Amino acid sequence: MTDKPKQKQHPLIVTIQQAKRLIRIVIGFTVLIIGIAMIALPGPAVVVIPIGLGILATEFVWAKHLLKRFKDGANNLKNSILNNSKKV
């Protein structure tokens, strides 16, 4: 087997990739913090928090796990509401 050596990327490309990553992280945390603030303030925190987690999930595994837990909880809530409405 012949392994191809990794080609070195141009330093400018690496810098641009790092800048894009940093921008995603800053935007994700900003949206998440705004969503958390909306828990106490008027606003759609239930919509904004998953958006922030979704942005952060592109970079962090912990955010991906939290987003999955949020989705699972929302699905459980939806299923329990639908099951209770069918009984009535």
Helices and strands as residue ranges (DSSP letters): H 11-40, H 45-57, H 61-87
